[in-house]
Amino acid sequence: MDIDIKELVKAAAEGFNLKDFKGDIVGVKIVENEFGNIEDGGIGIQINNGKDAPIAKSDKDIKAAIEALQAEKDEKDAYLFQNKKQWWAVYRVLFNFCNYPKQMTAFETKMKELEVAKVDGKRDLSYESLSAAVKEVPLMATCSPTTWNTLKDKSDNYKQQYVVADFLMQKLGIKS
């Protein structure tokens, strides 16, 4: 497939409403279906705007933030953190901003060490749930959690990842 990369980035930037964006675009990901066609919403931009610089947080602070996340309920008295696939949002926030392991198995081990990986059975952390989640939200894999608000309305899967990341970033002082 022949693609004009400048047109692709321009279209993606317009689609993500990044017209006034001042950072650097460091990668573009194209998601194609089995026929080689770009799917609806199949263009993602990875940006670097300086907001993703790791911050120093103690394991104690991170454990407290995760425990608060696991207990938090919305206005309908339902947990924000509803299922094990939402661990992917925790993983992304912690490796992007808090120098936590990027390798999923190492991340899982770290969460077990902090004693936050076991919740209630349906929300327990597993490598399988981490690796499966990214397939449901491929555009989130191409950009920083600080920009996920532009994707939250794509589907319930995107919204579930966004609310977890947003809550955790606020608790950790990454986002006000």
Biotite code that builds the C-alpha atoms (Angstrom):
import biotite.structure as struc

atoms = struc.array([
    struc.Atom([0.000, 0.000, 0.000], chain_id="A", res_id=1, res_name="MET", atom_name="CA", element="C"),
    struc.Atom([1.443, 3.420, -0.990], chain_id="A", res_id=2, res_name="ASP", atom_name="CA", element="C"),
    struc.Atom([0.932, 6.053, 1.674], chain_id="A", res_id=3, res_name="ILE", atom_name="CA", element="C"),
    struc.Atom([1.996, 9.680, 1.716], chain_id="A", res_id=4, res_name="ASP", atom_name="CA", element="C"),
    struc.Atom([3.299, 9.896, 5.281], chain_id="A", res_id=5, res_name="ILE", atom_name="CA", element="C"),
    struc.Atom([2.835, 13.668, 5.501], chain_id="A", res_id=6, res_name="LYS", atom_name="CA", element="C"),
    struc.Atom([-0.827, 13.348, 4.535], chain_id="A", res_id=7, res_name="GLU", atom_name="CA", element="C"),
    struc.Atom([-1.240, 10.458, 6.961], chain_id="A", res_id=8, res_name="LEU", atom_name="CA", element="C"),
    struc.Atom([0.176, 12.412, 9.897], chain_id="A", res_id=9, res_name="VAL", atom_name="CA", element="C"),
    struc.Atom([-1.843, 15.486, 8.949], chain_id="A", res_id=10, res_name="LYS", atom_name="CA", element="C"),
    struc.Atom([-5.075, 13.462, 8.807], chain_id="A", res_id=11, res_name="ALA", atom_name="CA", element="C"),
    struc.Atom([-4.305, 11.703, 12.069], chain_id="A", res_id=12, res_name="ALA", atom_name="CA", element="C"),
    struc.Atom([-3.411, 14.978, 13.812], chain_id="A", res_id=13, res_name="ALA", atom_name="CA", element="C"),
    struc.Atom([-6.684, 16.503, 12.655], chain_id="A", res_id=14, res_name="GLU", atom_name="CA", element="C"),
    struc.Atom([-8.556, 13.395, 13.799], chain_id="A", res_id=15, res_name="GLY", atom_name="CA", element="C"),
    struc.Atom([-6.959, 13.645, 17.256], chain_id="A", res_id=16, res_name="PHE", atom_name="CA", element="C"),
    struc.Atom([-7.508, 17.424, 17.331], chain_id="A", res_id=17, res_name="ASN", atom_name="CA", element="C"),
    struc.Atom([-3.778, 18.132, 17.644], chain_id="A", res_id=18, res_name="LEU", atom_name="CA", element="C"),
    struc.Atom([-3.746, 21.268, 15.486], chain_id="A", res_id=19, res_name="LYS", atom_name="CA", element="C"),
    struc.Atom([-2.158, 23.337, 18.260], chain_id="A", res_id=20, res_name="ASP", atom_name="CA", element="C"),
    struc.Atom([0.173, 20.562, 19.390], chain_id="A", res_id=21, res_name="PHE", atom_name="CA", element="C"),
    struc.Atom([3.666, 21.827, 20.214], chain_id="A", res_id=22, res_name="LYS", atom_name="CA", element="C"),
    struc.Atom([5.532, 18.539, 20.897], chain_id="A", res_id=23, res_name="GLY", atom_name="CA", element="C"),
    struc.Atom([7.259, 16.073, 18.608], chain_id="A", res_id=24, res_name="ASP", atom_name="CA", element="C"),
    struc.Atom([5.559, 13.236, 16.789], chain_id="A", res_id=25, res_name="ILE", atom_name="CA", element="C"),
    struc.Atom([7.848, 10.280, 17.371], chain_id="A", res_id=26, res_name="VAL", atom_name="CA", element="C"),
    struc.Atom([5.898, 7.495, 15.693], chain_id="A", res_id=27, res_name="GLY", atom_name="CA", element="C"),
    struc.Atom([2.867, 6.637, 13.623], chain_id="A", res_id=28, res_name="VAL", atom_name="CA", element="C"),
    struc.Atom([1.117, 3.279, 13.748], chain_id="A", res_id=29, res_name="LYS", atom_name="CA", element="C"),
    struc.Atom([-1.227, 2.031, 11.046], chain_id="A", res_id=30, res_name="ILE", atom_name="CA", element="C"),
    struc.Atom([-3.629, -0.763, 11.914], chain_id="A", res_id=31, res_name="VAL", atom_name="CA", element="C"),
    struc.Atom([-4.708, -2.717, 8.849], chain_id="A", res_id=32, res_name="GLU", atom_name="CA", element="C"),
    struc.Atom([-7.290, -5.459, 8.546], chain_id="A", res_id=33, res_name="ASN", atom_name="CA", element="C"),
    struc.Atom([-6.584, -8.813, 6.914], chain_id="A", res_id=34, res_name="GLU", atom_name="CA", element="C"),
    struc.Atom([-7.216, -7.290, 3.462], chain_id="A", res_id=35, res_name="PHE", atom_name="CA", element="C"),
    struc.Atom([-4.621, -4.541, 3.911], chain_id="A", res_id=36, res_name="GLY", atom_name="CA", element="C"),
    struc.Atom([-7.157, -1.764, 4.415], chain_id="A", res_id=37, res_name="ASN", atom_name="CA", element="C"),
    struc.Atom([-6.807, 0.790, 7.172], chain_id="A", res_id=38, res_name="ILE", atom_name="CA", element="C"),
    struc.Atom([-9.610, 0.260, 9.647], chain_id="A", res_id=39, res_name="GLU", atom_name="CA", element="C"),
    struc.Atom([-11.811, 3.083, 10.886], chain_id="A", res_id=40, res_name="ASP", atom_name="CA", element="C"),
    struc.Atom([-9.734, 4.753, 13.599], chain_id="A", res_id=41, res_name="GLY", atom_name="CA", element="C"),
    struc.Atom([-6.744, 2.647, 12.577], chain_id="A", res_id=42, res_name="GLY", atom_name="CA", element="C"),
    struc.Atom([-4.193, 5.444, 12.643], chain_id="A", res_id=43, res_name="ILE", atom_name="CA", element="C"),
    struc.Atom([-2.432, 6.281, 15.868], chain_id="A", res_id=44, res_name="GLY", atom_name="CA", element="C"),
    struc.Atom([0.129, 8.932, 16.707], chain_id="A", res_id=45, res_name="ILE", atom_name="CA", element="C"),
    struc.Atom([2.797, 8.547, 19.354], chain_id="A", res_id=46, res_name="GLN", atom_name="CA", element="C"),
    struc.Atom([3.788, 11.941, 20.645], chain_id="A", res_id=47, res_name="ILE", atom_name="CA", element="C"),
    struc.Atom([6.446, 13.279, 22.949], chain_id="A", res_id=48, res_name="ASN", atom_name="CA", element="C"),
    struc.Atom([5.496, 16.558, 24.540], chain_id="A", res_id=49, res_name="ASN", atom_name="CA", element="C"),
    struc.Atom([7.711, 16.392, 27.596], chain_id="A", res_id=50, res_name="GLY", atom_name="CA", element="C"),
    struc.Atom([4.847, 15.348, 29.875], chain_id="A", res_id=51, res_name="LYS", atom_name="CA", element="C"),
    struc.Atom([5.966, 11.721, 29.937], chain_id="A", res_id=52, res_name="ASP", atom_name="CA", element="C"),
    struc.Atom([9.161, 12.309, 31.855], chain_id="A", res_id=53, res_name="ALA", atom_name="CA", element="C"),
    struc.Atom([9.273, 9.742, 34.672], chain_id="A", res_id=54, res_name="PRO", atom_name="CA", element="C"),
    struc.Atom([8.480, 11.021, 38.129], chain_id="A", res_id=55, res_name="ILE", atom_name="CA", element="C"),
    struc.Atom([9.884, 9.648, 41.352], chain_id="A", res_id=56, res_name="ALA", atom_name="CA", element="C"),
    struc.Atom([7.213, 7.927, 43.425], chain_id="A", res_id=57, res_name="LYS", atom_name="CA", element="C"),
    struc.Atom([7.797, 5.487, 46.217], chain_id="A", res_id=58, res_name="SER", atom_name="CA", element="C"),
    struc.Atom([6.374, 1.983, 46.102], chain_id="A", res_id=59, res_name="ASP", atom_name="CA", element="C"),
    struc.Atom([4.339, 2.958, 49.173], chain_id="A", res_id=60, res_name="LYS", atom_name="CA", element="C"),
    struc.Atom([2.715, 5.876, 47.284], chain_id="A", res_id=61, res_name="ASP", atom_name="CA", element="C"),
    struc.Atom([2.020, 3.695, 44.261], chain_id="A", res_id=62, res_name="ILE", atom_name="CA", element="C"),
    struc.Atom([0.535, 0.916, 46.382], chain_id="A", res_id=63, res_name="LYS", atom_name="CA", element="C"),
    struc.Atom([-1.745, 3.442, 48.113], chain_id="A", res_id=64, res_name="ALA", atom_name="CA", element="C"),
    struc.Atom([-2.866, 4.870, 44.757], chain_id="A", res_id=65, res_name="ALA", atom_name="CA", element="C"),
    struc.Atom([-3.637, 1.404, 43.352], chain_id="A", res_id=66, res_name="ILE", atom_name="CA", element="C"),
    struc.Atom([-5.546, 0.431, 46.496], chain_id="A", res_id=67, res_name="GLU", atom_name="CA", element="C"),
    struc.Atom([-7.564, 3.662, 46.254], chain_id="A", res_id=68, res_name="ALA", atom_name="CA", element="C"),
    struc.Atom([-8.262, 2.878, 42.596], chain_id="A", res_id=69, res_name="LEU", atom_name="CA", element="C"),
    struc.Atom([-9.431, -0.643, 43.432], chain_id="A", res_id=70, res_name="GLN", atom_name="CA", element="C"),
    struc.Atom([-11.858, 0.748, 46.041], chain_id="A", res_id=71, res_name="ALA", atom_name="CA", element="C"),
    struc.Atom([-13.133, 3.755, 44.042], chain_id="A", res_id=72, res_name="GLU", atom_name="CA", element="C"),
    struc.Atom([-16.766, 3.697, 42.898], chain_id="A", res_id=73, res_name="LYS", atom_name="CA", element="C"),
    struc.Atom([-18.571, 5.857, 40.360], chain_id="A", res_id=74, res_name="ASP", atom_name="CA", element="C"),
    struc.Atom([-21.882, 7.693, 40.728], chain_id="A", res_id=75, res_name="GLU", atom_name="CA", element="C"),
    struc.Atom([-23.759, 4.407, 40.042], chain_id="A", res_id=76, res_name="LYS", atom_name="CA", element="C"),
    struc.Atom([-21.905, 2.691, 42.924], chain_id="A", res_id=77, res_name="ASP", atom_name="CA", element="C"),
    struc.Atom([-19.939, 0.515, 40.471], chain_id="A", res_id=78, res_name="ALA", atom_name="CA", element="C"),
    struc.Atom([-16.192, 0.089, 40.719], chain_id="A", res_id=79, res_name="TYR", atom_name="CA", element="C"),
    struc.Atom([-14.104, 2.203, 38.322], chain_id="A", res_id=80, res_name="LEU", atom_name="CA", element="C"),
    struc.Atom([-11.695, -0.720, 38.197], chain_id="A", res_id=81, res_name="PHE", atom_name="CA", element="C"),
    struc.Atom([-14.156, -3.360, 36.970], chain_id="A", res_id=82, res_name="GLN", atom_name="CA", element="C"),
    struc.Atom([-12.147, -6.093, 35.283], chain_id="A", res_id=83, res_name="ASN", atom_name="CA", element="C"),
    struc.Atom([-8.681, -7.580, 34.985], chain_id="A", res_id=84, res_name="LYS", atom_name="CA", element="C"),
    struc.Atom([-8.048, -6.065, 31.546], chain_id="A", res_id=85, res_name="LYS", atom_name="CA", element="C"),
    struc.Atom([-7.969, -2.629, 33.160], chain_id="A", res_id=86, res_name="GLN", atom_name="CA", element="C"),
    struc.Atom([-4.621, -3.565, 34.693], chain_id="A", res_id=87, res_name="TRP", atom_name="CA", element="C"),
    struc.Atom([-3.239, -2.563, 31.305], chain_id="A", res_id=88, res_name="TRP", atom_name="CA", element="C"),
    struc.Atom([-4.020, 1.108, 32.088], chain_id="A", res_id=89, res_name="ALA", atom_name="CA", element="C"),
    struc.Atom([-2.229, 0.759, 35.452], chain_id="A", res_id=90, res_name="VAL", atom_name="CA", element="C"),
    struc.Atom([0.718, -0.845, 33.663], chain_id="A", res_id=91, res_name="TYR", atom_name="CA", element="C"),
    struc.Atom([0.900, 1.951, 31.069], chain_id="A", res_id=92, res_name="ARG", atom_name="CA", element="C"),
    struc.Atom([0.735, 4.753, 33.643], chain_id="A", res_id=93, res_name="VAL", atom_name="CA", element="C"),
    struc.Atom([3.374, 3.175, 35.877], chain_id="A", res_id=94, res_name="LEU", atom_name="CA", element="C"),
    struc.Atom([5.881, 2.341, 33.150], chain_id="A", res_id=95, res_name="PHE", atom_name="CA", element="C"),
    struc.Atom([5.339, 5.648, 31.334], chain_id="A", res_id=96, res_name="ASN", atom_name="CA", element="C"),
    struc.Atom([5.583, 7.871, 34.402], chain_id="A", res_id=97, res_name="PHE", atom_name="CA", element="C"),
    struc.Atom([7.042, 5.996, 37.383], chain_id="A", res_id=98, res_name="CYS", atom_name="CA", element="C"),
    struc.Atom([9.949, 3.929, 36.033], chain_id="A", res_id=99, res_name="ASN", atom_name="CA", element="C"),
    struc.Atom([8.098, 0.645, 36.515], chain_id="A", res_id=100, res_name="TYR", atom_name="CA", element="C"),
    struc.Atom([9.004, -2.361, 34.365], chain_id="A", res_id=101, res_name="PRO", atom_name="CA", element="C"),
    struc.Atom([8.013, -2.238, 30.716], chain_id="A", res_id=102, res_name="LYS", atom_name="CA", element="C"),
    struc.Atom([8.146, -6.024, 30.408], chain_id="A", res_id=103, res_name="GLN", atom_name="CA", element="C"),
    struc.Atom([4.680, -7.277, 31.357], chain_id="A", res_id=104, res_name="MET", atom_name="CA", element="C"),
    struc.Atom([5.907, -10.301, 33.301], chain_id="A", res_id=105, res_name="THR", atom_name="CA", element="C"),
    struc.Atom([8.240, -8.106, 35.372], chain_id="A", res_id=106, res_name="ALA", atom_name="CA", element="C"),
    struc.Atom([5.377, -5.665, 35.965], chain_id="A", res_id=107, res_name="PHE", atom_name="CA", element="C"),
    struc.Atom([3.157, -8.526, 37.142], chain_id="A", res_id=108, res_name="GLU", atom_name="CA", element="C"),
    struc.Atom([5.887, -9.662, 39.549], chain_id="A", res_id=109, res_name="THR", atom_name="CA", element="C"),
    struc.Atom([6.252, -6.100, 40.899], chain_id="A", res_id=110, res_name="LYS", atom_name="CA", element="C"),
    struc.Atom([2.506, -5.820, 41.538], chain_id="A", res_id=111, res_name="MET", atom_name="CA", element="C"),
    struc.Atom([2.565, -9.149, 43.392], chain_id="A", res_id=112, res_name="LYS", atom_name="CA", element="C"),
    struc.Atom([5.455, -7.859, 45.523], chain_id="A", res_id=113, res_name="GLU", atom_name="CA", element="C"),
    struc.Atom([3.372, -4.779, 46.382], chain_id="A", res_id=114, res_name="LEU", atom_name="CA", element="C"),
    struc.Atom([0.489, -7.120, 47.279], chain_id="A", res_id=115, res_name="GLU", atom_name="CA", element="C"),
    struc.Atom([-2.015, -5.383, 44.995], chain_id="A", res_id=116, res_name="VAL", atom_name="CA", element="C"),
    struc.Atom([-2.319, -7.995, 42.218], chain_id="A", res_id=117, res_name="ALA", atom_name="CA", element="C"),
    struc.Atom([-5.033, -10.019, 43.987], chain_id="A", res_id=118, res_name="LYS", atom_name="CA", element="C"),
    struc.Atom([-8.315, -8.150, 44.190], chain_id="A", res_id=119, res_name="VAL", atom_name="CA", element="C"),
    struc.Atom([-11.425, -10.308, 44.057], chain_id="A", res_id=120, res_name="ASP", atom_name="CA", element="C"),
    struc.Atom([-10.967, -12.940, 41.362], chain_id="A", res_id=121, res_name="GLY", atom_name="CA", element="C"),
    struc.Atom([-12.506, -11.054, 38.453], chain_id="A", res_id=122, res_name="LYS", atom_name="CA", element="C"),
    struc.Atom([-10.123, -8.101, 38.887], chain_id="A", res_id=123, res_name="ARG", atom_name="CA", element="C"),
    struc.Atom([-6.907, -10.021, 39.641], chain_id="A", res_id=124, res_name="ASP", atom_name="CA", element="C"),
    struc.Atom([-3.796, -9.246, 37.601], chain_id="A", res_id=125, res_name="LEU", atom_name="CA", element="C"),
    struc.Atom([-2.495, -11.799, 35.098], chain_id="A", res_id=126, res_name="SER", atom_name="CA", element="C"),
    struc.Atom([-0.083, -11.634, 32.207], chain_id="A", res_id=127, res_name="TYR", atom_name="CA", element="C"),
    struc.Atom([-2.835, -12.965, 29.931], chain_id="A", res_id=128, res_name="GLU", atom_name="CA", element="C"),
    struc.Atom([-5.184, -10.102, 30.805], chain_id="A", res_id=129, res_name="SER", atom_name="CA", element="C"),
    struc.Atom([-2.438, -7.526, 30.241], chain_id="A", res_id=130, res_name="LEU", atom_name="CA", element="C"),
    struc.Atom([-1.508, -8.883, 26.831], chain_id="A", res_id=131, res_name="SER", atom_name="CA", element="C"),
    struc.Atom([-5.150, -9.330, 25.753], chain_id="A", res_id=132, res_name="ALA", atom_name="CA", element="C"),
    struc.Atom([-6.211, -5.801, 26.731], chain_id="A", res_id=133, res_name="ALA", atom_name="CA", element="C"),
    struc.Atom([-3.966, -4.018, 24.232], chain_id="A", res_id=134, res_name="VAL", atom_name="CA", element="C"),
    struc.Atom([-5.734, -5.826, 21.365], chain_id="A", res_id=135, res_name="LYS", atom_name="CA", element="C"),
    struc.Atom([-9.007, -4.204, 22.406], chain_id="A", res_id=136, res_name="GLU", atom_name="CA", element="C"),
    struc.Atom([-7.586, -0.667, 22.484], chain_id="A", res_id=137, res_name="VAL", atom_name="CA", element="C"),
    struc.Atom([-4.852, -0.561, 19.811], chain_id="A", res_id=138, res_name="PRO", atom_name="CA", element="C"),
    struc.Atom([-4.857, 3.226, 19.451], chain_id="A", res_id=139, res_name="LEU", atom_name="CA", element="C"),
    struc.Atom([-4.074, 3.639, 23.142], chain_id="A", res_id=140, res_name="MET", atom_name="CA", element="C"),
    struc.Atom([-0.966, 1.561, 22.611], chain_id="A", res_id=141, res_name="ALA", atom_name="CA", element="C"),
    struc.Atom([0.370, 4.212, 20.241], chain_id="A", res_id=142, res_name="THR", atom_name="CA", element="C"),
    struc.Atom([0.106, 7.250, 22.507], chain_id="A", res_id=143, res_name="CYS", atom_name="CA", element="C"),
    struc.Atom([0.679, 8.463, 26.034], chain_id="A", res_id=144, res_name="SER", atom_name="CA", element="C"),
    struc.Atom([-1.988, 7.952, 28.709], chain_id="A", res_id=145, res_name="PRO", atom_name="CA", element="C"),
    struc.Atom([-2.106, 11.761, 29.041], chain_id="A", res_id=146, res_name="THR", atom_name="CA", element="C"),
    struc.Atom([-3.794, 11.889, 25.610], chain_id="A", res_id=147, res_name="THR", atom_name="CA", element="C"),
    struc.Atom([-6.290, 9.060, 26.143], chain_id="A", res_id=148, res_name="TRP", atom_name="CA", element="C"),
    struc.Atom([-9.117, 11.537, 26.781], chain_id="A", res_id=149, res_name="ASN", atom_name="CA", element="C"),
    struc.Atom([-9.250, 11.968, 22.985], chain_id="A", res_id=150, res_name="THR", atom_name="CA", element="C"),
    struc.Atom([-10.003, 8.236, 22.617], chain_id="A", res_id=151, res_name="LEU", atom_name="CA", element="C"),
    struc.Atom([-12.326, 7.537, 25.546], chain_id="A", res_id=152, res_name="LYS", atom_name="CA", element="C"),
    struc.Atom([-15.516, 7.817, 23.476], chain_id="A", res_id=153, res_name="ASP", atom_name="CA", element="C"),
    struc.Atom([-14.493, 5.234, 20.844], chain_id="A", res_id=154, res_name="LYS", atom_name="CA", element="C"),
    struc.Atom([-15.938, 2.284, 22.806], chain_id="A", res_id=155, res_name="SER", atom_name="CA", element="C"),
    struc.Atom([-16.548, 0.952, 26.314], chain_id="A", res_id=156, res_name="ASP", atom_name="CA", element="C"),
    struc.Atom([-13.139, -0.746, 26.243], chain_id="A", res_id=157, res_name="ASN", atom_name="CA", element="C"),
    struc.Atom([-11.415, 2.592, 25.588], chain_id="A", res_id=158, res_name="TYR", atom_name="CA", element="C"),
    struc.Atom([-13.461, 4.352, 28.276], chain_id="A", res_id=159, res_name="LYS", atom_name="CA", element="C"),
    struc.Atom([-12.675, 1.666, 30.877], chain_id="A", res_id=160, res_name="GLN", atom_name="CA", element="C"),
    struc.Atom([-8.946, 2.053, 30.258], chain_id="A", res_id=161, res_name="GLN", atom_name="CA", element="C"),
    struc.Atom([-9.199, 5.846, 30.293], chain_id="A", res_id=162, res_name="TYR", atom_name="CA", element="C"),
    struc.Atom([-11.034, 6.108, 33.648], chain_id="A", res_id=163, res_name="VAL", atom_name="CA", element="C"),
    struc.Atom([-8.464, 3.887, 35.360], chain_id="A", res_id=164, res_name="VAL", atom_name="CA", element="C"),
    struc.Atom([-5.496, 5.783, 33.892], chain_id="A", res_id=165, res_name="ALA", atom_name="CA", element="C"),
    struc.Atom([-7.083, 9.162, 34.650], chain_id="A", res_id=166, res_name="ASP", atom_name="CA", element="C"),
    struc.Atom([-7.828, 8.263, 38.283], chain_id="A", res_id=167, res_name="PHE", atom_name="CA", element="C"),
    struc.Atom([-4.352, 6.828, 38.835], chain_id="A", res_id=168, res_name="LEU", atom_name="CA", element="C"),
    struc.Atom([-2.583, 9.801, 37.226], chain_id="A", res_id=169, res_name="MET", atom_name="CA", element="C"),
    struc.Atom([-4.538, 12.193, 39.451], chain_id="A", res_id=170, res_name="GLN", atom_name="CA", element="C"),
    struc.Atom([-3.740, 10.171, 42.588], chain_id="A", res_id=171, res_name="LYS", atom_name="CA", element="C"),
    struc.Atom([-0.049, 10.123, 41.703], chain_id="A", res_id=172, res_name="LEU", atom_name="CA", element="C"),
    struc.Atom([0.067, 13.850, 40.892], chain_id="A", res_id=173, res_name="GLY", atom_name="CA", element="C"),
    struc.Atom([0.833, 13.288, 37.212], chain_id="A", res_id=174, res_name="ILE", atom_name="CA", element="C"),
    struc.Atom([-2.324, 15.093, 36.172], chain_id="A", res_id=175, res_name="LYS", atom_name="CA", element="C"),
    struc.Atom([-4.277, 17.713, 38.058], chain_id="A", res_id=176, res_name="SER", atom_name="CA", element="C"),
])
